[in-house]
Structures are given as structure tokens and as C-alpha cells.
Amino acid sequence: MSDHILIPEHLRMLLKRPLGKLVQGGPESTRPEVEKIVRSKEGKLVAVGDAVTRELLAMGVVPDVCIVDGKIERKPVEHIVVKGAKELKCENRPGTISGEAYRAVVMSLGLEGPVVLRVEGEEDLLGLIVMAEAALGTLMLYGQPGEGVVVVNVDEKARGFARRLIEAAAQL
């Protein structure tokens, strides 16, 4: 993989729609359904984004992997602390997937949790790496701004979609 892959606008438009099940609403209204889903999961749990990570921690659910950039909707927020977590760091510019971020996400998925991956830059597109590289059965949650929480079960369909999108962007 090159130093970074720029995800062009026409491919980013595909990501504006939820890539899994959308649990609509704000934190208060989504909490019961999200809690039910995450408590019944069998594989790893990955949270992408500070808002989703904070909400899971508030429920008493510690994700196996937390991918955070210290911002919610581009505004700085307090540092997330997960007691006993291994800490990894990477850089990732907005609108890209850096080689460093790709390797860091893959490494975080391979470690026994909890792991906090702190992204300098932006974590938005790193869920694609989770979908492409996580073990089948992994559950990934991310926020859909203004809509709710998206729950992605990493299966062959999700993996194929993410890999095709990453490969298409890498070809450009």
C-alpha cells in the first residue's frame, strides 16, 4: 500500500449512507437498542469515533478497540481514557487512509483488548479498514452525524464492499 490513499469525493458519497443497521436518534433514544445489540455480540466490538466510544463507556461497555481522534463533529473534546487499555497512535489526514493508519488499525484488531487507537487528524474513514480486515463476526459501531448510530456486523458482504472501495481509491 502506498503512503496514503485519497478517497475521492465520488467514493466518499457512498459512505454518506449507513453501511450497516442505523439505530436512529440521539444518545438517549438509541441507548436501549445499542446496549441490547452490543451485549449479545459474540466477536470483538470496535467503536469508531469519540461520540460512540463515550456512549458505550457510559453504558459500562468497554469496546475491544476504540478508534478516536479527540473530536466530535470536528470540535475538540476531552481525552478518552479507558483503564488498562493499550494505546496506539497514528496520523491520518482528512479524506485519506494513510499507510500508517491502515497498519495501526490492523495491529489494534490483532491485540487483546481493550485498545485505544488515537488518530492525529481524522478517524472517519478508518472504519473501512475495520470492515476490510477485522475477523468475521466483529461488530463495529460508528456515528452517523445527525441520524444516530450505525451497527456493522463484519461479514463477507461488508468485507467485500470495504475492500472494493479501498482498492478502487488506491487505483486512482
C-alpha positions, 0 to 999 in steps of 0.5 A: 500500500502506498503512503496514503490513499485519497478517497475521492469525493465520488467514493466518499458519497457512498459512505454518506449512507449507513453501511450497516443497521442505523439505530436512529436518534440521539444518545438517549433514544438509541441507548436501549437498542445499542446496549441490547445489540452490543451485549449479545455480540459474540466477536470483538466490538470496535467503536469508531469515533469519540461520540460512540466510544463515550456512549458505550463507556457510559453504558459500562461497555468497554469496546475491544478497540476504540478508534478516536481522534479527540473530536466530535463533529470536528470540535475538540473534546476531552481525552478518552481514557479507558483503564488498562487499555493499550494505546496506539497512535497514528496520523491520518489526514482528512479524506485519506487512509494513510499507510500508517493508519491502515497498519495501526488499525490492523495491529489494534484488531490483532491485540487483546483488548481493550485498545485505544487507537488515537488518530492525529487528524481524522478517524472517519474513514478508518472504519473501512479498514475495520470492515476490510480486515477485522475477523468475521463476526466483529461488530463495529459501531460508528456515528452517523452525524445527525441520524444516530448510530450505525451497527456493522456486523463484519461479514463477507458482504461488508468485507467485500464492499470495504475492500472494493472501495479501498482498492478502487481509491488506491487505483486512482 
